[in-house]
Every structure is written in C-alpha cells, then in structure tokens.
Amino acid sequence: MLFENISVLKEDFTVGNGQYVGVREGKIAYCGAQPPEGDWGERFDGRRALLTPGFVNAHSHAPMVLLRGYAENLPLQRWLNEKVFPFEDRIDANSMYAGTLLAAAEMARFGVCSFTDMYMQIPTMAKAIVESGLKCNLCRGLTVFDGSAYKELSNYTDNIAFLKELDGAGDGRLKIDFCIHGEYTSHPGAVADVAAHAKEAGVHIHVHVSETQSEVQACKQRHGKTPVRYFYDLGLFDQPTTAAHCVWLEEEDFALLKEKGVTVAACPVSNMKLASGFADVPRMLEAGINVALGTDGAASNNNLNLFKDLFLFATLYKGRSGDPTVVTPAQALAAATVNGWRSQGRPDCGMIREGAPADLVVFDLDTPWMYPQTDVINNLVFAAQGSDVRLTMVDGRVIYQDGEYKTIDIEKVKFEVQKGTDAILGVVR
Ligand code: NI
C-alpha cells in the first residue's frame, strides 16, 4: 500500500506534511516527500489525514469486555469479590474467544496495534489474538494464596508451558510474558521462583503494583516494605517489567523503578473510576522512568479506547499538580506509542521510518473538531476522538479501515458475546 500526500507524525512528535509512505512485505519500505517509483499496490489518498505509528495498550485484561456495564460503583474489594470473581469463574471457552475478539476489534478501532494483557484461558485467547492480527504480550495472571502449595498450581506452571507452545505465534506477533498478579495475591517464594524462571527464559514480567493505598499499607504490615521494594528484593524487576498502576509510590520507589528500567503502565481512567487515586506521572517522568499508557480491563474503564486515557493522561496531572506545563502532548504521545513498544521488547516498532514494521494508524483530520490545523499535535492529544481512526494496520496488514474489519467477523463476535454474557448473568445476577 502507498499512503500518498499524507501528514506524518515524526519521531520527534512534529508533523511533516505532503509525505509518501510505502509499505511492502509487512515493513515500511519508503518514506519521503516525493512519490516513489514502482508499483505499490493499493493507494491511500492521504489528503486531510494523519499517519501515526501504531498505539500500544500497555495494560489490559481483554476478555473483561464481557463484564462491561455489569459491576459499577463499588469499592475495589467488593467489586472483585461480589461481582468480578463469580462472573469470571463462569466464562467458558466460547465466551473467552468471542470476548478476546471483541476487545481486539475495539482496540483496532481506536488505533491500538499491540497490547500487554494479563488474563486466563491463554490458548483460547491466543487463538483469537493471532486471528485478529494484532500484536500482544500475553500472560496468565498468577495468584498464589497458599504459600505451601503454589508449585502445584496449574497457573504457576502454565506460563512456562505457554512459553514453549505459544511464544512467537502469528509470525512473532504474540509473545508470552511471565506474571505475578500483585503483591496482595502473591507469596514471596512464588515471586522469587517466577523471577528466577523469567531470568532463565529471558522473558518479560507483567505485574500490578501499588494500585490502592490500602494495598500498600497491608504490604508494609506484612513485609515491612512497599510493594515496589518487595518485588525489587525478590528479583522480579531483574527482567524487563511492566508494572501497572503505581498510584501509591513512596519516596524510594521512584529510584528503584528507574534503576531497574521498569515500565509503569499508567491507567488513569481505571484508577479514577475505581477511586484508587492518581499516579504521580510528572514525578515519574522527571525521574526518567519509562511511562506507558494502559486502559486496564473494560470492567473498570469501560472502553479499550486508548484515546480516552490519552486525553486524561495529558490533562489530569496538570490539574492535580497545579502546574500546566507537566505532561506535554509529546510526552503523552510517547507514552501511548514508543514507550509502550519499548516495554514490550519490540524496539523496532513505533516509528515511521524505512525498515520498521508497518504498524500504522491513519486519523481523519477533516472533522470539525480538528480545524483549524494550527497545531496538529495539540489537536491530536486535546481534540481528537479515538473514533477519528480511519485505518489500523499491523505488520502491513489492514485490520480495520473506514468502518470495516478485515480480520474479524464483528457481527458474529457481537452475537456470541451477548449470548455468552446472557448465559452467565442468568446464573450469577
Ligand atoms: Ni489490571
């Protein structure tokens, strides 16, 4: 495909107008201000459109779209125990498969080319993800409530098996990560073992860290240290790690995360909705921590629309700090793109340059809310809607374009999701 006469979001977060970008065999094969020679197949008229790198949802639980709108306005522990866990126990393979595809469709609709996900029934999810064509770092959520028996738990050994069976599926688009769900659902022995196995296998880690104030207080009572220090001391951060939330960090935590190169996946919408608080993102950026952006699950968001999070990410820390200069539009866009790619161990993705994988998104610039085009970057962060996405491409393959899904039978998926959810709610409501 050849994108002709299109505006391009460049690596320094400025915009180049009137550009030509050619895609061949899954890669960006040409970038320039002149039309390239040769036959590029399909042509995309890029006038009044913006080509950006693919966006990355750095923390999600994709099949939780099944719980959208079901459990609202409850504190976290009651939300989990009374609503989320009983529902999740009843998700069968059909619903897990359809839910994963629905999530992939929603993410692609909003320009997400890759996501970092923690959930369950991983082979079923993997099948759906590979079919969707999206990229994903996937792990089985590991919870260990009984310290003596964790080695027999299937979800402890599962990720090791999945690494052998599923890592690299879909021409390398699917990667398997290792996981600890969180400090409050873990046991130190299990954390140390997962850390050791991750090091041996050279894989990434996905973990929830310091999401709520009560979680941090309970951790300090149990272990005499913060969750960040707990995981640090057990060696979990010795491998590249994505730590979701990090809302309630303490003084020393910032330096520990920076030292280990941990990526913080900020989830501002989910944290607000569950009344967990606000991560100190300005301080993280100042400390040089790699901050990426995540939606979390649709039970607490309620979308997988990264643009909703991007807008909040770019505005709420100004309001919280009283300083309108914190979190610039460029920093917000970096969090939603290149920082997420880096966190997934896909460092060649997230930029529009020759040789890079063609993970690309086209935005409509011709909507009323994108005029005048005084500063397209400011418009993109503060004025654009996720639904302004016209095209989402992963490894050169179009996933979504102008109302049409190319890899997902969306009507069938919607039908299956409704049917599966109705069946579960017939039992648990
Ligand atoms: Ni989460």
Residues whose N, C-alpha, C, O or C-beta is under 5 A from the ligand:
A	BS01	NI	D296
